[in-house]
Amino acid sequence: MAHTAQRHLTARTRTLLAAALLAALAGCGTANQPEGAAPVKKAAPALPKPAAAPAGLPGMPPLLDPHDVYAADRPNKLSPVVKDFPSRVYVPNTNSNTVSVIDPTTYQVVETIPVGVQPQHVVPSWDMKTLWVNNNRGHTLTPIDPATGVAGKPVEVHDPYNLYFTPDGRYAVVMASLDRELVFRDPHTMERKKSVPVSCFGVNHADFSADGRYFVVSCEFSGELLKVDTEKMEVIGQQKLPFDGAMPQDVKISPDGKTFYIADMMAHGMWVLDGEKFTTPTLLPTGKGCHGLYVGRDSREMYVSNRGEGSVSVFDFEQNKLTKKWWLPDGGSPDMGGVSADGKVLWLSGRYDSEVYAIDTATGKQLARIPVGSGPHGLAVYPQPGRYSLGHTGIFR
C-alpha cells in the first residue's frame, strides 16, 4: 500500500514539475516552438491613426499632387478638350473696344475682334471650352470659341470687371467692381444665382485655397482684402492692408497652398499672407507698380510684373526670395498676361503703350514688342495646360 502511494506521489510530482516548466517556457515566449524557430514577439501597441486631411470643396477635382496645386500645369500637358485649339494670344484693348489676336509663332496680330465697351480681361471658362471677354462698361460678356476664334452673341452681365469660377465648376463669380458686389452666376448661361454685397471698394482679383473651400479677394480702391467661403458664398474675413494708400491687384497662391501673394501697385511689392489664419500680411518689395503674378510651369518661380518701372521680378518659392529682375529695353508698362503652354515665353500687355511684350523665361530677354490697340489689359495665352480653369487670364488646376 505504501509502495503504491509513493508511486502516485512521484507521478503527481512529475506532472506538477512539467506544468511549471511549460509555464516558464511560455513566459519566455518559446513554448510549443520547434527547435530553431524565432521567438514570438509581443504585439506592438496600436499606433494612433494620422489625422485625415481636410476634405476639399465637394465636387472639386482632387489635386494631382497635395504638395503642388499647379501639378496639372506642366509644359505642354494639354487637356484633350483644348489640345487641338490653335495657339493664340488674346489681348483686350480697353480703350479700343477690341480684342487683338496674336499668332505667337510669328509675333503678328492675325485678327482684331470688335467687342463691347471697355474690355478688361479675357477669361477661360471652367470647362476650358469658351473664352469670355469682360466688357466692363458695356455690361456684357462676349464669348469667343477658341477652336475657331469666332465671337458669339454677347451675354448681358452688369459690371463684369473680372471673372472667376469656383473649383467645383458650379458657379462663375463676377467681380462687380463699381457695384461693390461678388455675383455668383451659372457658369454657362451667366444667370444670376446670388449677389454678395461687400463693404470694400474695387473688388478685382482673387485666387482659391488648395482645398477650394475659400478664396482671397483684393479690393483695389480701399486697400483691403476679403476672405470668402466658397460653398456658403459669404464673406468670412476682411482686413485693411497696413500701408497708407495700398492698391492691391493680382492674387496668387503658392504651389504648396500655404501662402497667398497679393501684388500692390502703390506699395510697390507683394503682400505675403497666411490664408488660413488671415492675419496681417507682410510686404515684400519687388518694384514700382507691382501688378501681375504668374507661376512658371515647373512651380519653382513666379514672374512679377512691375508696371510702373518696366520690369519683371522673379520670385523663387523654395528660396523664398527674389532672385532676378528683368528690365524691358526702352521701358514699358508690363501689366497682365500669362505663360506659354511650353513655359518658355511670358506674355504681358503694355497697358499704357499699346503694345504686348514677349519675354524669354530662361534669360529674361525681350523676344518681341507687338503693337496692338489702345489700353491693352488682361491678355490670355491660350490654350494652356491644366484640367480646369479658375478664371482671370488663366489660373489652371
One Martini backbone bead per residue (centre of mass of N, CA, C, O) as a GRO file, in nm:
protein
  397
    1MET     BB    1   0.059   0.061  -0.022
    2ALA     BB    2   0.302   0.249   0.015
    3HIS     BB    3   0.420   0.201  -0.268
    4THR     BB    4   0.175   0.313  -0.426
    5ALA     BB    5   0.176   0.603  -0.308
    6GLN     BB    6   0.459   0.675  -0.406
    7ARG     BB    7   0.392   0.649  -0.706
    8HIS     BB    8   0.175   0.871  -0.713
    9LEU     BB    9   0.356   1.105  -0.611
   10THR     BB   10   0.562   1.097  -0.837
   11ALA     BB   11   0.366   1.156  -1.068
   12ARG     BB   12   0.255   1.422  -0.954
   13THR     BB   13   0.527   1.570  -0.951
   14ARG     BB   14   0.586   1.550  -1.250
   15THR     BB   15   0.340   1.710  -1.345
   16LEU     BB   16   0.405   1.976  -1.197
   17LEU     BB   17   0.683   2.023  -1.325
   18ALA     BB   18   0.585   2.037  -1.619
   19ALA     BB   19   0.396   2.278  -1.582
   20ALA     BB   20   0.610   2.478  -1.485
   21LEU     BB   21   0.790   2.463  -1.736
   22LEU     BB   22   0.578   2.563  -1.940
   23ALA     BB   23   0.529   2.837  -1.808
   24ALA     BB   24   0.820   2.939  -1.834
   25LEU     BB   25   0.834   2.919  -2.142
   26ALA     BB   26   0.596   3.105  -2.205
   27GLY     BB   27   0.727   3.358  -2.070
   28CYS     BB   28   0.967   3.342  -2.300
   29GLY     BB   29   0.826   3.271  -2.584
   30THR     BB   30   0.884   2.924  -2.645
   31ALA     BB   31   0.640   2.773  -2.661
   32ASN     BB   32   0.577   2.530  -2.892
   33GLN     BB   33   0.857   2.534  -3.044
   34PRO     BB   34   1.060   2.476  -3.273
   35GLU     BB   35   1.362   2.420  -3.348
   36GLY     BB   36   1.495   2.746  -3.440
   37ALA     BB   37   1.282   2.933  -3.378
   38ALA     BB   38   1.152   3.228  -3.353
   39PRO     BB   39   1.056   3.448  -3.150
   40VAL     BB   40   0.773   3.562  -3.003
   41LYS     BB   41   0.625   3.861  -3.040
   42LYS     BB   42   0.489   4.114  -2.909
   43ALA     BB   43   0.239   4.317  -2.944
   44ALA     BB   44   0.202   4.615  -3.061
   45PRO     BB   45   0.094   4.904  -3.005
   46ALA     BB   46  -0.142   5.098  -3.112
   47LEU     BB   47  -0.150   5.341  -3.341
   48PRO     BB   48  -0.234   5.638  -3.418
   49LYS     BB   49  -0.419   5.785  -3.641
   50PRO     BB   50  -0.395   5.986  -3.883
   51ALA     BB   51  -0.498   6.271  -3.977
   52ALA     BB   52  -0.722   6.381  -4.181
   53ALA     BB   53  -0.762   6.545  -4.449
   54PRO     BB   54  -0.915   6.795  -4.555
   55ALA     BB   55  -1.184   6.843  -4.718
   56GLY     BB   56  -1.287   6.930  -5.005
   57LEU     BB   57  -1.464   7.064  -5.227
   58PRO     BB   58  -1.741   6.965  -5.342
   59GLY     BB   59  -1.662   6.854  -5.677
   60MET     BB   60  -1.363   6.877  -5.669
   61PRO     BB   61  -1.090   6.812  -5.816
   62PRO     BB   62  -0.831   6.657  -5.728
   63LEU     BB   63  -0.523   6.681  -5.663
   64LEU     BB   64  -0.237   6.551  -5.800
   65ASP     BB   65  -0.074   6.723  -5.571
   66PRO     BB   66  -0.072   6.814  -5.235
   67HIS     BB   67   0.215   6.995  -5.288
   68ASP     BB   68   0.078   7.092  -5.587
   69VAL     BB   69  -0.147   7.294  -5.748
   70TYR     BB   70   0.036   7.288  -6.042
   71ALA     BB   71   0.068   6.985  -6.156
   72ALA     BB   72  -0.123   7.029  -6.428
   73ASP     BB   73   0.097   7.267  -6.559
   74ARG     BB   74   0.275   7.135  -6.747
   75PRO     BB   75   0.443   7.118  -7.019
   76ASN     BB   76   0.209   7.054  -7.269
   77LYS     BB   77  -0.040   6.958  -7.071
   78LEU     BB   78  -0.299   6.898  -7.254
   79SER     BB   79  -0.611   6.882  -7.286
   80PRO     BB   80  -0.840   6.732  -7.487
   81VAL     BB   81  -1.014   6.993  -7.513
   82VAL     BB   82  -0.742   7.186  -7.626
   83LYS     BB   83  -0.522   7.047  -7.820
   84ASP     BB   84  -0.661   7.172  -8.107
   85PHE     BB   85  -0.604   7.450  -8.049
   86PRO     BB   86  -0.498   7.737  -8.138
   87SER     BB   87  -0.227   7.934  -8.090
   88ARG     BB   88  -0.296   8.220  -7.875
   89VAL     BB   89  -0.327   8.584  -7.823
   90TYR     BB   90  -0.554   8.761  -7.610
   91VAL     BB   91  -0.629   9.121  -7.647
   92PRO     BB   92  -0.763   9.360  -7.447
   93ASN     BB   93  -0.885   9.684  -7.557
   94THR     BB   94  -1.013   9.917  -7.358
   95ASN     BB   95  -1.018  10.178  -7.568
   96SER     BB   96  -1.107  10.005  -7.846
   97ASN     BB   97  -1.308   9.761  -7.825
   98THR     BB   98  -1.097   9.511  -7.850
   99VAL     BB   99  -0.940   9.209  -7.993
  100SER     BB  100  -0.625   9.094  -8.011
  101VAL     BB  101  -0.471   8.851  -8.234
  102ILE     BB  102  -0.195   8.637  -8.168
  103ASP     BB  103   0.079   8.488  -8.321
  104PRO     BB  104   0.341   8.332  -8.148
  105THR     BB  105   0.525   8.248  -8.403
  106THR     BB  106   0.521   8.563  -8.542
  107TYR     BB  107   0.422   8.820  -8.377
  108GLN     BB  108   0.125   8.857  -8.503
  109VAL     BB  109  -0.155   9.014  -8.602
  110VAL     BB  110  -0.452   8.825  -8.727
  111GLU     BB  111  -0.678   8.977  -8.544
  112THR     BB  112  -0.984   9.185  -8.499
  113ILE     BB  113  -1.221   9.206  -8.231
  114PRO     BB  114  -1.523   9.315  -8.174
  115VAL     BB  115  -1.662   9.457  -7.878
  116GLY     BB  116  -1.723   9.592  -7.601
  117VAL     BB  117  -1.713   9.810  -7.343
  118GLN     BB  118  -1.430   9.787  -7.181
  119PRO     BB  119  -1.215   9.561  -7.200
  120GLN     BB  120  -1.027   9.370  -6.954
  121HIS     BB  121  -1.072   9.046  -6.988
  122VAL     BB  122  -0.957   8.713  -7.070
  123VAL     BB  123  -1.163   8.417  -6.992
  124PRO     BB  124  -1.147   8.102  -6.901
  125SER     BB  125  -1.339   7.852  -6.863
  126TRP     BB  126  -1.380   7.585  -6.667
  127ASP     BB  127  -1.407   7.385  -6.936
  128MET     BB  128  -1.226   7.544  -7.172
  129LYS     BB  129  -1.438   7.625  -7.427
  130THR     BB  130  -1.428   7.935  -7.332
  131LEU     BB  131  -1.402   8.286  -7.401
  132TRP     BB  132  -1.427   8.569  -7.184
  133VAL     BB  133  -1.525   8.898  -7.235
  134ASN     BB  134  -1.486   9.184  -7.024
  135ASN     BB  135  -1.740   9.431  -7.048
  136ASN     BB  136  -1.760   9.658  -6.820
  137ARG     BB  137  -1.929   9.917  -6.957
  138GLY     BB  138  -2.120   9.719  -7.138
  139HIS     BB  139  -2.245   9.479  -6.974
  140THR     BB  140  -2.069   9.229  -7.099
  141LEU     BB  141  -2.021   8.904  -7.252
  142THR     BB  142  -1.784   8.770  -7.479
  143PRO     BB  143  -1.780   8.495  -7.674
  144ILE     BB  144  -1.507   8.268  -7.754
  145ASP     BB  145  -1.396   8.039  -7.988
  146PRO     BB  146  -1.090   7.868  -7.970
  147ALA     BB  147  -1.122   7.690  -8.235
  148THR     BB  148  -1.205   7.962  -8.435
  149GLY     BB  149  -1.228   8.274  -8.320
  150VAL     BB  150  -1.531   8.315  -8.272
  151ALA     BB  151  -1.777   8.537  -8.198
  152GLY     BB  152  -2.046   8.578  -8.000
  153LYS     BB  153  -2.312   8.646  -7.824
  154PRO     BB  154  -2.379   8.863  -7.602
  155VAL     BB  155  -2.391   8.883  -7.242
  156GLU     BB  156  -2.573   8.996  -6.984
  157VAL     BB  157  -2.352   9.178  -6.751
  158HIS     BB  158  -2.293   9.348  -6.468
  159ASP     BB  159  -1.992   9.467  -6.406
  160PRO     BB  160  -1.736   9.292  -6.561
  161TYR     BB  161  -1.425   9.312  -6.463
  162ASN     BB  162  -1.422   9.012  -6.353
  163LEU     BB  163  -1.348   8.640  -6.369
  164TYR     BB  164  -1.464   8.343  -6.203
  165PHE     BB  165  -1.425   7.995  -6.074
  166THR     BB  166  -1.528   7.743  -5.915
  167PRO     BB  167  -1.373   7.436  -5.853
  168ASP     BB  168  -1.660   7.277  -5.916
  169GLY     BB  169  -1.816   7.447  -6.156
  170ARG     BB  170  -2.087   7.590  -6.045
  171TYR     BB  171  -1.953   7.889  -6.060
  172ALA     BB  172  -1.958   8.213  -6.135
  173VAL     BB  173  -1.744   8.508  -6.058
  174VAL     BB  174  -1.822   8.838  -6.033
  175MET     BB  175  -1.635   9.139  -6.046
  176ALA     BB  176  -1.815   9.407  -5.914
  177SER     BB  177  -1.661   9.687  -5.860
  178LEU     BB  178  -1.880   9.931  -5.862
  179ASP     BB  179  -2.115   9.756  -5.720
  180ARG     BB  180  -2.008   9.598  -5.476
  181GLU     BB  181  -1.977   9.282  -5.588
  182LEU     BB  182  -2.047   8.935  -5.565
  183VAL     BB  183  -2.137   8.728  -5.847
  184PHE     BB  184  -2.326   8.444  -5.869
  185ARG     BB  185  -2.318   8.219  -6.153
  186ASP     BB  186  -2.382   8.064  -6.422
  187PRO     BB  187  -2.123   7.925  -6.621
  188HIS     BB  188  -2.304   7.944  -6.899
  189THR     BB  189  -2.551   8.166  -6.880
  190MET     BB  190  -2.515   8.387  -6.637
  191GLU     BB  191  -2.711   8.346  -6.421
  192ARG     BB  192  -2.828   8.470  -6.141
  193LYS     BB  193  -2.789   8.350  -5.792
  194LYS     BB  194  -2.583   8.549  -5.619
  195SER     BB  195  -2.549   8.835  -5.411
  196VAL     BB  196  -2.249   8.998  -5.264
  197PRO     BB  197  -2.207   9.234  -5.063
  198VAL     BB  198  -1.961   9.493  -5.017
  199SER     BB  199  -1.752   9.730  -4.821
  200CYS     BB  200  -1.562   9.753  -5.036
  201PHE     BB  201  -1.338   9.880  -5.298
  202GLY     BB  202  -1.264   9.716  -5.588
  203VAL     BB  203  -1.313   9.441  -5.689
  204ASN     BB  204  -1.075   9.216  -5.884
  205HIS     BB  205  -0.905   8.979  -5.737
  206ALA     BB  206  -0.814   8.614  -5.723
  207ASP     BB  207  -0.789   8.313  -5.507
  208PHE     BB  208  -0.761   7.972  -5.422
  209SER     BB  209  -0.755   7.732  -5.228
  210ALA     BB  210  -0.652   7.410  -5.231
  211ASP     BB  211  -0.955   7.308  -5.130
  212GLY     BB  212  -1.171   7.546  -5.227
  213ARG     BB  213  -1.323   7.682  -4.962
  214TYR     BB  214  -1.161   7.948  -5.039
  215PHE     BB  215  -1.117   8.309  -5.105
  216VAL     BB  216  -0.908   8.576  -5.219
  217VAL     BB  217  -0.967   8.934  -5.218
  218SER     BB  218  -0.919   9.231  -5.390
  219CYS     BB  219  -0.929   9.592  -5.296
  220GLU     BB  220  -0.825   9.857  -5.466
  221PHE     BB  221  -0.972  10.139  -5.340
  222SER     BB  222  -0.932  10.038  -5.007
  223GLY     BB  223  -0.704   9.838  -4.921
  224GLU     BB  224  -0.828   9.532  -4.929
  225LEU     BB  225  -0.933   9.214  -4.784
  226LEU     BB  226  -1.089   8.902  -4.866
  227LYS     BB  227  -1.282   8.628  -4.723
  228VAL     BB  228  -1.434   8.345  -4.895
  229ASP     BB  229  -1.693   8.127  -4.890
  230THR     BB  230  -1.771   7.914  -5.136
  231GLU     BB  231  -2.029   7.751  -5.045
  232LYS     BB  232  -2.178   7.998  -4.889
  233MET     BB  233  -2.128   8.277  -5.011
  234GLU     BB  234  -1.926   8.430  -4.789
  235VAL     BB  235  -1.800   8.664  -4.585
  236ILE     BB  236  -1.526   8.581  -4.332
  237GLY     BB  237  -1.318   8.821  -4.414
  238GLN     BB  238  -1.147   9.138  -4.311
  239GLN     BB  239  -0.886   9.373  -4.431
  240LYS     BB  240  -0.645   9.614  -4.376
  241LEU     BB  241  -0.381   9.738  -4.512
  242PRO     BB  242  -0.045   9.835  -4.385
  243PHE     BB  243  -0.097  10.090  -4.610
  244ASP     BB  244  -0.092  10.396  -4.731
  245GLY     BB  245  -0.259  10.354  -5.035
  246ALA     BB  246  -0.333  10.086  -5.104
  247MET     BB  247  -0.328   9.867  -5.427
  248PRO     BB  248  -0.454   9.586  -5.492
  249GLN     BB  249  -0.428   9.301  -5.708
  250ASP     BB  250  -0.302   9.038  -5.768
  251VAL     BB  251  -0.361   8.677  -5.705
  252LYS     BB  252  -0.153   8.413  -5.543
  253ILE     BB  253  -0.074   8.085  -5.490
  254SER     BB  254   0.115   7.860  -5.365
  255PRO     BB  255   0.205   7.542  -5.436
  256ASP     BB  256   0.155   7.446  -5.120
  257GLY     BB  257  -0.100   7.632  -5.012
  258LYS     BB  258   0.005   7.849  -4.770
  259THR     BB  259   0.031   8.107  -4.971
  260PHE     BB  260  -0.038   8.446  -5.034
  261TYR     BB  261  -0.019   8.673  -5.314
  262ILE     BB  262  -0.019   9.044  -5.332
  263ALA     BB  263  -0.036   9.284  -5.542
  264ASP     BB  264   0.110   9.634  -5.517
  265MET     BB  265   0.115   9.946  -5.684
  266MET     BB  266   0.186  10.135  -5.417
  267ALA     BB  267   0.385   9.941  -5.244
  268HIS     BB  268   0.583   9.788  -5.442
  269GLY     BB  269   0.456   9.485  -5.390
  270MET     BB  270   0.417   9.192  -5.191
  271TRP     BB  271   0.185   9.025  -5.020
  272VAL     BB  272   0.216   8.805  -4.732
  273LEU     BB  273  -0.024   8.535  -4.678
  274ASP     BB  274  -0.217   8.371  -4.440
  275GLY     BB  275  -0.507   8.225  -4.523
  276GLU     BB  276  -0.608   8.075  -4.272
  277LYS     BB  277  -0.555   8.311  -4.058
  278PHE     BB  278  -0.571   8.608  -4.171
  279THR     BB  279  -0.338   8.782  -4.118
  280THR     BB  280  -0.113   9.012  -4.123
  281PRO     BB  281   0.074   9.106  -4.372
  282THR     BB  282   0.368   9.111  -4.562
  283LEU     BB  283   0.624   9.299  -4.730
  284LEU     BB  284   0.755   9.254  -5.071
  285PRO     BB  285   0.967   9.406  -5.253
  286THR     BB  286   0.996   9.466  -5.625
  287GLY     BB  287   0.843   9.726  -5.763
  288LYS     BB  288   0.709   9.956  -5.951
  289GLY     BB  289   0.385   9.865  -5.987
  290CYS     BB  290   0.281   9.609  -5.880
  291HIS     BB  291   0.062   9.354  -6.053
  292GLY     BB  292   0.156   9.066  -6.173
  293LEU     BB  293   0.101   8.693  -6.139
  294TYR     BB  294   0.327   8.414  -6.251
  295VAL     BB  295   0.353   8.075  -6.284
  296GLY     BB  296   0.555   7.840  -6.356
  297ARG     BB  297   0.572   7.514  -6.493
  298ASP     BB  298   0.760   7.411  -6.226
  299SER     BB  299   0.682   7.572  -5.950
  300ARG     BB  300   0.944   7.767  -5.874
  301GLU     BB  301   0.833   8.032  -6.016
  302MET     BB  302   0.760   8.393  -6.016
  303TYR     BB  303   0.609   8.645  -6.208
  304VAL     BB  304   0.663   9.007  -6.172
  305SER     BB  305   0.494   9.288  -6.255
  306ASN     BB  306   0.631   9.628  -6.310
  307ARG     BB  307   0.462   9.886  -6.438
  308GLY     BB  308   0.624  10.156  -6.331
  309GLU     BB  309   0.934  10.031  -6.457
  310GLY     BB  310   0.969   9.797  -6.671
  311SER     BB  311   0.948   9.511  -6.502
  312VAL     BB  312   1.071   9.176  -6.386
  313SER     BB  313   1.022   8.969  -6.124
  314VAL     BB  314   1.185   8.687  -5.951
  315PHE     BB  315   1.037   8.423  -5.765
  316ASP     BB  316   1.147   8.191  -5.518
  317PHE     BB  317   0.994   7.953  -5.336
  318GLU     BB  318   1.219   7.791  -5.190
  319GLN     BB  319   1.392   8.059  -5.113
  320ASN     BB  320   1.207   8.302  -5.050
  321LYS     BB  321   1.296   8.493  -5.310
  322LEU     BB  322   1.449   8.721  -5.496
  323THR     BB  323   1.665   8.659  -5.799
  324LYS     BB  324   1.541   8.857  -6.028
  325LYS     BB  325   1.573   9.118  -6.293
  326TRP     BB  326   1.379   9.243  -6.567
  327TRP     BB  327   1.437   9.463  -6.836
  328LEU     BB  328   1.293   9.668  -7.055
  329PRO     BB  329   1.359   9.781  -7.342
  330ASP     BB  330   1.253  10.108  -7.345
  331GLY     BB  331   1.056  10.012  -7.162
  332GLY     BB  332   0.728  10.016  -6.992
  333SER     BB  333   0.384   9.845  -6.905
  334PRO     BB  334   0.362   9.580  -6.737
  335ASP     BB  335   0.091   9.363  -6.665
  336MET     BB  336  -0.095   9.137  -6.800
  337GLY     BB  337  -0.110   8.756  -6.836
  338GLY     BB  338   0.116   8.482  -6.946
  339VAL     BB  339   0.206   8.146  -7.010
  340SER     BB  340   0.316   7.934  -7.206
  341ALA     BB  341   0.273   7.600  -7.264
  342ASP     BB  342   0.604   7.554  -7.249
  343GLY     BB  343   0.727   7.803  -7.056
  344LYS     BB  344   0.918   8.013  -7.245
  345VAL     BB  345   0.684   8.244  -7.236
  346LEU     BB  346   0.616   8.578  -7.145
  347TRP     BB  347   0.302   8.749  -7.141
  348LEU     BB  348   0.251   9.112  -7.179
  349SER     BB  349   0.092   9.396  -7.125
  350GLY     BB  350   0.099   9.747  -7.244
  351ARG     BB  351  -0.108   9.960  -7.109
  352TYR     BB  352   0.044  10.258  -7.206
  353ASP     BB  353   0.169  10.137  -7.517
  354SER     BB  354   0.020   9.958  -7.726
  355GLU     BB  355   0.143   9.668  -7.620
  356VAL     BB  356   0.335   9.359  -7.644
  357TYR     BB  357   0.518   9.118  -7.447
  358ALA     BB  358   0.798   8.900  -7.511
  359ILE     BB  359   0.951   8.665  -7.272
  360ASP     BB  360   1.222   8.501  -7.172
  361THR     BB  361   1.235   8.264  -6.902
  362ALA     BB  362   1.552   8.206  -6.903
  363THR     BB  363   1.672   8.528  -6.958
  364GLY     BB  364   1.470   8.795  -7.003
  365LYS     BB  365   1.439   8.836  -7.293
  366GLN     BB  366   1.328   9.020  -7.547
  367LEU     BB  367   1.138   8.907  -7.831
  368ALA     BB  368   0.883   9.119  -7.831
  369ARG     BB  369   0.700   9.401  -7.983
  370ILE     BB  370   0.344   9.446  -8.007
  371PRO     BB  371   0.113   9.603  -8.174
  372VAL     BB  372  -0.192   9.743  -8.053
  373GLY     BB  373  -0.426   9.862  -7.894
  374SER     BB  374  -0.583  10.052  -7.659
  375GLY     BB  375  -0.533   9.943  -7.344
  376PRO     BB  376  -0.397   9.686  -7.266
  377HIS     BB  377  -0.460   9.397  -7.063
  378GLY     BB  378  -0.610   9.088  -6.996
  379LEU     BB  379  -0.436   8.856  -7.123
  380ALA     BB  380  -0.461   8.543  -7.316
  381VAL     BB  381  -0.317   8.235  -7.313
  382TYR     BB  382  -0.400   8.002  -7.590
  383PRO     BB  383  -0.353   7.732  -7.472
  384GLN     BB  384  -0.337   7.556  -7.153
  385PRO     BB  385  -0.253   7.388  -6.902
  386GLY     BB  386  -0.493   7.165  -6.764
  387ARG     BB  387  -0.829   7.080  -6.637
  388TYR     BB  388  -0.909   7.371  -6.514
  389SER     BB  389  -1.071   7.687  -6.457
  390LEU     BB  390  -1.059   7.993  -6.239
  391GLY     BB  391  -0.968   8.224  -6.429
  392HIS     BB  392  -0.900   8.502  -6.554
  393THR     BB  393  -0.606   8.461  -6.755
  394GLY     BB  394  -0.519   8.183  -6.607
  395ILE     BB  395  -0.623   7.945  -6.371
  396PHE     BB  396  -0.480   7.626  -6.320
  397ARG     BB  397  -0.555   7.258  -6.220
   0.00000   0.00000   0.00000
